[in-house]
Amino acid sequence: MLDTMPPVIDAEDPFKSLTPLDFEDIVIKTLFTKPELGNKIFPRLGRTTMVNEENGKIVESAKKFFSDHGRYPSPKEFYDLYLTDENVKNKFKSLGNISIRNYDEDYLKEKLQEFVRMRLTFSRLMEASAKIKTTGDVTAIDSKVIEGFSDAVSFTIESKTGISAKKDMSAFVDYLNTPNSFIPTFSPTLNHYMSGGYASKALTVWYGESNMGKTTYLCNDAAYAFSQGYDVLYISLEMDKQEIMKKVVANLLEIPVGVLKNYDVKFFEDKIREISTSDLRILEWPSFEVNSLDILNAIRDLQIKEGFRPHIIFLDYINCMSANKAGNGGGKKHEDLGYITKEIENLAKSLDVPVVTCSQFNRNGYGNTKAGAKDVGESIDIYKYSANGIAILRDPTMVANGLYELNIIKNRYGPKDIAFLAKGYADIMKFRDATDNEIQNFKSNGDTASEILDEARNFPR
């Protein structure tokens, strides 16, 4: 009944000539000709998500069949047993004039996903509008309504097939013999102990007390990754994007921040072009007004409009994020941060990139030269759900010598509780590993962590 000769298809975009009502027909036919896609679409649709009345009744009847039998129907049993209205039966028959066999599978999947997202979002919008109209109160749009919008725009029909112990040993052996994707940090020491640097699909967190230099460390590594030819995305949730750019440019050109204004546009353009052929983008949002879906949408927008897709993302900083599913923490920020951390980790996985962020220590971590999970501020979940954690520590002697102690307090890819010294140059916003002479001079001033520092420096270069 539903198999006929395919119509003429536009070679450029087979769907661009279709009206929304035409595409509803393709969505419905998918259930009967491509059940692996239809089974994912139909649970999210209903009578009100279809513009055409007959299409809405077909969807409603198909869902009733599923409710009665635990499966979706074949075309014949559906037509014979569940369609009684003649107009609906005629509409269902007309699906035979539509063919989707010649549509590229990935393209069809993308269009179906887009259809469901748009219709669900429209339905949520109508529900919110009706709620406001009924109550006369704009605050009627509560966390449940917002969660409905989030659920609509994040709908996906991606399939998860996993790997098979019987069928996929070739791919498994390839994996064993292929090193994980790591983007190097500025520090040979960090790269050594973290198996190469920041791991793809993983979240790394820099910890420290307030005003310790967490943002500057992120800017330092953003500049370093850019200089190594990686496309970098820096997201600032506290500092103005131009202030972040000042730190990055001072670092790249090794020009003190205070004198950057003495140079003209051509100087900066020429020098930056000499350093790298890649790009570094800085996005800015107000604190607590962005979630991982907003970031994902911004990245997609950059890719479509600018052809820019980051190899690594720096997020400054995670404590200023909002959760996708508002209210999960019941208003408790420490619980929301657990969801936020998992959402950012999921973002890293879906984009196959490292994400690097920073977070505050609690009061116990202030003034310490030893750090661990107990010192993480606001939520221990940030520590639990991240792959790597690096603490930035200083005492008065370090400050006097322009030194920082970096302590690897969590490491999914190597040993933890490793400490070493880094040298900082505040005027050009730049860091490097401390030299042996700098370490010896520091120890001579009475360093209490000399044994740990000795261990951290004792590796082949």
C-alpha positions in Angstrom: 0.0 0.0 0.0 2.8 2.4 0.9 5.3 1.4 -1.8 5.1 3.4 -5.0 7.5 4.9 -7.4 9.4 7.8 -5.9 8.6 11.3 -7.0 11.1 13.7 -8.5 13.6 14.7 -5.8 15.5 18.0 -5.8 19.2 17.2 -6.1 20.3 20.0 -3.8 17.8 19.7 -0.9 15.0 17.1 -1.3 13.0 18.7 1.4 13.2 22.4 0.6 10.1 22.3 -1.7 8.0 20.6 0.9 5.5 22.5 3.0 5.2 21.7 6.7 2.1 19.6 6.0 4.0 17.6 3.3 6.8 16.9 5.8 4.3 15.7 8.4 3.5 12.9 5.8 7.1 11.9 5.7 7.3 11.8 9.5 4.3 9.5 9.7 5.5 7.3 6.9 8.8 6.9 8.7 7.0 4.9 11.4 6.0 2.2 8.9 9.0 2.1 6.6 11.9 2.9 9.0 10.8 1.7 12.4 14.3 2.2 13.8 13.7 5.9 13.4 9.9 6.0 13.8 10.0 4.3 17.2 12.1 7.1 18.5 10.0 9.9 17.0 6.4 8.8 17.8 6.7 8.7 21.6 7.4 12.4 21.5 4.6 13.4 19.1 0.8 13.6 19.6 -2.3 14.9 18.0 -1.5 18.5 18.9 2.0 18.4 17.4 0.5 17.8 13.9 -1.0 20.7 12.0 -3.1 18.6 9.7 -6.1 17.2 11.5 -6.0 13.8 9.8 -2.3 13.4 10.5 -3.0 14.2 14.2 -5.6 11.4 14.3 -3.2 8.9 12.6 -0.5 9.7 15.2 -3.1 9.3 18.0 -4.3 6.0 16.6 -0.8 4.7 16.1 0.0 5.5 19.8 -3.2 3.8 20.9 -2.2 0.7 18.9 1.2 0.7 20.7 -0.5 1.1 24.1 -2.8 -1.9 23.3 -0.1 -4.2 21.8 3.3 -3.0 23.0 4.5 -2.4 19.4 3.7 -0.2 16.4 1.4 -1.6 13.7 2.0 -2.8 10.2 0.3 -0.7 7.6 -2.4 -3.3 6.8 -3.5 -4.1 10.4 -3.4 -0.4 11.3 -5.6 0.5 8.3 -8.0 -2.4 8.9 -8.3 -2.3 12.6 -7.6 1.2 13.9 -8.8 3.7 11.2 -12.5 4.2 11.1 -12.9 7.8 9.8 -13.0 7.7 6.0 -11.1 11.0 5.7 -8.3 9.6 7.9 -8.3 6.3 5.9 -7.9 8.3 2.7 -5.2 10.4 4.2 -3.3 7.3 5.2 -3.7 5.8 1.8 -2.2 8.9 0.2 1.0 8.2 2.0 1.6 5.7 -0.8 2.4 8.6 -3.1 5.4 9.5 -1.0 8.8 7.8 -1.1 11.6 8.2 1.4 13.7 5.4 0.1 16.0 7.6 -1.9 16.7 10.1 0.9 20.2 9.9 2.4 19.9 8.2 5.9 21.8 10.9 7.8 20.1 13.7 6.1 16.7 12.2 6.7 17.6 11.6 10.4 18.7 15.3 10.8 15.4 16.6 9.2 13.3 14.3 11.4 15.1 15.4 14.5 14.7 19.1 13.5 10.9 18.5 12.9 10.4 17.0 16.4 12.4 19.7 18.1 10.4 22.5 16.4 7.0 20.9 17.0 7.8 20.1 20.7 9.1 23.6 21.2 6.0 25.1 19.7 3.8 23.0 21.9 5.7 24.0 25.0 5.4 27.7 23.9 1.6 27.3 23.5 1.4 25.6 26.9 3.4 28.4 28.6 1.3 31.1 26.9 -1.9 29.4 28.0 -0.7 29.2 31.5 0.2 32.9 31.6 -3.2 33.8 30.1 -5.1 31.7 32.6 -3.3 32.9 35.7 -2.5 36.4 34.5 0.9 36.0 36.0 4.2 35.9 34.0 5.9 34.1 36.9 3.7 31.1 36.1 6.6 30.0 33.8 8.3 27.9 36.5 11.2 25.5 36.5 8.9 22.7 35.1 8.0 24.8 32.1 11.7 25.7 31.5 12.6 22.0 31.8 10.0 21.3 29.1 11.6 23.7 26.7 15.1 22.3 27.5 13.8 18.8 26.8 12.3 19.9 23.5 15.4 21.6 22.1 17.7 18.8 23.2 15.7 15.9 21.6 17.8 13.5 19.6 17.3 10.3 17.6 20.9 9.3 17.7 21.3 5.5 18.0 23.6 3.8 20.4 24.9 0.5 19.1 28.0 0.2 21.3 30.7 -2.3 20.5 30.4 -6.1 20.3 32.8 -8.6 21.9 32.2 -10.9 18.8 32.2 -8.4 16.0 34.4 -5.4 17.0 37.7 -6.9 18.0 39.5 -5.2 15.1 38.3 -1.8 16.2 39.3 -2.7 19.8 42.8 -3.6 18.8 43.1 -0.4 16.8 42.0 1.5 20.0 44.6 -0.3 22.1 47.3 0.8 19.6 46.1 4.4 19.2 47.0 6.9 21.9 44.2 8.9 23.4 43.8 12.4 22.0 45.5 14.9 24.3 46.1 18.6 23.8 49.4 19.7 25.6 49.4 22.2 28.5 52.1 24.9 28.8 53.9 22.6 31.3 56.1 19.6 30.4 55.6 18.4 33.9 51.8 18.4 33.7 52.0 16.8 30.2 54.3 14.0 31.6 52.0 13.1 34.5 48.7 13.6 32.6 49.7 11.3 29.7 50.1 14.2 27.3 48.0 17.0 28.6 44.3 17.7 28.5 42.4 14.6 27.5 39.7 14.7 24.9 36.1 13.9 26.1 37.2 14.8 29.7 36.8 17.7 32.1 39.9 19.1 33.9 39.5 21.6 36.8 42.0 24.1 38.1 41.4 24.9 41.8 42.5 27.7 44.0 41.5 30.3 46.4 40.1 33.7 45.2 42.5 35.9 43.3 45.0 33.1 43.0 45.4 33.3 39.2 42.9 30.6 38.0 41.7 32.8 35.1 45.3 33.7 34.2 46.2 30.0 34.1 43.3 29.3 31.8 44.3 32.2 29.6 47.9 31.0 29.6 46.9 27.5 28.4 44.4 28.9 25.9 47.2 31.0 24.4 49.6 28.0 24.4 47.1 25.8 22.6 46.5 28.5 20.0 50.2 28.9 19.5 50.5 25.2 18.9 47.9 25.3 16.0 44.7 24.3 17.9 41.4 26.2 17.4 40.5 27.4 20.9 37.2 28.5 22.4 37.3 30.5 25.6 34.1 31.1 27.5 34.1 33.9 30.1 31.2 34.0 32.7 32.8 36.7 34.9 35.3 38.9 33.1 34.7 41.0 30.0 35.8 39.3 26.8 38.2 42.2 26.0 39.9 41.7 29.3 40.4 38.1 28.6 41.8 39.0 25.2 44.3 41.4 26.9 45.7 38.5 28.9 45.9 36.2 25.9 47.6 38.8 23.7 50.0 39.9 26.4 50.9 36.2 26.8 51.3 35.4 23.1 53.4 38.5 22.3 55.1 38.7 25.7 54.2 42.4 25.9 53.2 43.7 29.4 49.4 44.3 29.6 50.0 48.0 30.6 51.7 48.9 27.3 49.5 47.0 24.8 47.6 50.2 24.0 50.8 51.6 22.5 50.5 49.3 19.4 48.3 49.6 16.4 45.9 47.2 14.7 48.4 46.1 12.0 51.0 45.2 14.5 48.7 42.9 16.4 47.3 41.3 13.2 50.7 40.7 11.8 52.2 39.3 15.0 49.2 37.0 15.7 49.3 35.7 12.2 53.0 34.8 12.6 52.2 32.8 15.7 49.4 30.6 14.5 47.2 29.8 11.5 44.4 28.6 13.9 41.9 30.8 15.7 41.0 31.7 19.3 37.4 32.8 20.0 36.2 34.3 23.2 32.5 34.2 24.1 31.1 36.1 27.1 27.9 35.5 29.1 26.6 36.9 32.4 27.1 34.7 35.4 24.3 32.0 36.0 22.6 32.8 32.7 24.1 30.0 30.6 24.0 26.2 30.5 25.7 23.5 28.5 22.9 23.6 25.9 23.5 27.3 25.3 27.2 26.6 24.8 26.5 23.7 22.4 24.1 25.9 20.4 26.7 28.7 20.3 29.4 26.2 19.0 27.0 25.0 16.3 26.3 28.6 15.3 30.0 29.3 15.1 30.5 26.2 12.9 27.7 27.0 10.5 28.3 30.8 10.2 32.1 31.0 10.7 33.4 27.5 9.9 34.9 27.5 13.4 35.0 24.3 15.5 37.1 24.2 18.6 39.7 21.6 19.4 39.6 22.6 23.1 37.2 24.6 25.3 38.2 26.8 28.3 35.3 27.6 30.6 35.8 30.4 33.2 34.3 29.2 35.4 32.0 26.2 36.2 30.6 27.7 39.4 28.9 30.4 37.4 27.0 28.0 35.2 23.3 27.1 35.4 22.0 23.5 35.2 20.0 22.5 32.1 17.3 20.9 34.2 16.3 23.8 36.4 15.4 22.9 40.0 17.1 19.5 40.1 18.9 20.7 43.1 15.8 21.9 44.8 17.4 25.4 45.0 20.6 24.0 46.6 23.5 25.3 44.6 25.9 22.5 45.7 23.4 19.9 44.2 23.0 21.8 41.0 26.8 21.9 40.6 26.8 18.1 40.4 24.3 18.2 37.4 26.3 21.0 35.9 29.6 19.1 36.1 28.1 16.1 34.5 26.5 18.2 31.7 29.8 19.8 31.0 31.5 16.4 30.9 28.8 15.2 28.5 29.5 18.3 26.3 33.1 17.3 26.2 32.2 13.8 25.2 29.6 14.8 22.5 32.1 17.3 20.9 35.1 15.0 21.4 37.2 17.8 22.9 38.9 18.6 26.2 37.0 21.0 28.5 39.1 22.9 31.0 37.5 25.0 33.8 38.3 26.3 37.2 36.6 26.4 40.7 37.1 27.9 44.1 38.5 26.3 47.2 36.5 26.5 50.4 37.8 28.3 53.5 39.9 25.2 54.5 41.9 25.6 51.3 42.8 29.2 51.9 46.5 29.7 52.9 47.2 26.0 52.4 50.2 24.5 50.6 48.5 21.1 50.8 45.3 20.5 49.0 42.8 17.7 48.3 39.1 16.9 47.7 38.1 18.3 51.1 39.2 21.7 50.0 36.9 22.0 47.0 34.3 24.7 47.5 30.5 24.6 47.1 30.3 21.0 45.8 32.4 17.9 46.1 30.7 16.7 42.9 32.9 19.0 40.9 35.9 16.9 42.1 34.0 13.6 41.8 32.8 14.0 38.2 35.9 15.6 36.7 38.8 13.6 35.2 41.6 15.8 36.4 42.2 18.4 39.1 45.1 20.8 39.5 45.4 22.9 42.6 47.2 26.3 42.5 48.9 27.0 45.9 51.2 29.7 47.3 52.8 30.7 50.5 54.6 34.1 51.2 58.0 32.7 50.1 56.5 31.6 46.8 54.9 35.0 46.3 58.3 36.7 46.9 59.9 34.5 44.3 57.1 34.7 41.7 56.5 31.0 42.1 53.4 28.8 42.3 53.0 25.3 43.5 50.9 23.2 41.2 49.5 20.0 42.8 47.8 17.3 40.7 45.1 16.3 43.2 43.1 14.1 40.8 44.3 12.3 37.7 42.4 9.8 35.6 45.4 9.2 33.3 48.3 8.9 35.8 49.5 9.4 39.4 48.0 12.0 41.7 49.4 14.0 44.7 52.2 15.2 42.5 53.5 18.7 43.3 55.9 20.9 41.3 56.8 24.6 41.0 55.8 27.0 38.2 57.3 30.4 37.5 54.8 33.2 36.8 55.3 36.6 35.0 52.4 38.8 36.1 53.1 41.6 33.6 52.7 39.3 30.6 50.3 36.8 32.1 52.6 33.9 31.4 53.7 30.8 33.2 56.4 28.1 32.7 57.9 25.3 34.7 60.4 26.5 37.3 64.0 25.9 36.5 66.3 23.7 38.7 68.1 26.8 40.0 64.7 28.5 40.9 63.7 25.3 42.8 67.0 25.1 44.7 66.8 28.8 45.7 63.2 28.2 46.8 64.2 25.2 49.0 67.1 27.2 50.6 64.4 29.6 51.9 62.8 26.8 53.9 60.4 25.1 51.7 58.3 22.5 53.6 57.4 20.5 50.6 60.9 19.8 49.3 60.5 16.0 49.2 57.4 16.2 47.1 59.0 18.7 44.8 62.1 16.5 44.4 59.8 13.6 43.4 57.9 15.7 40.9 61.0 16.9 39.1 62.6 13.4 38.9 61.5 12.2 35.5 63.2 11.8 32.1 63.0 14.9 29.9 
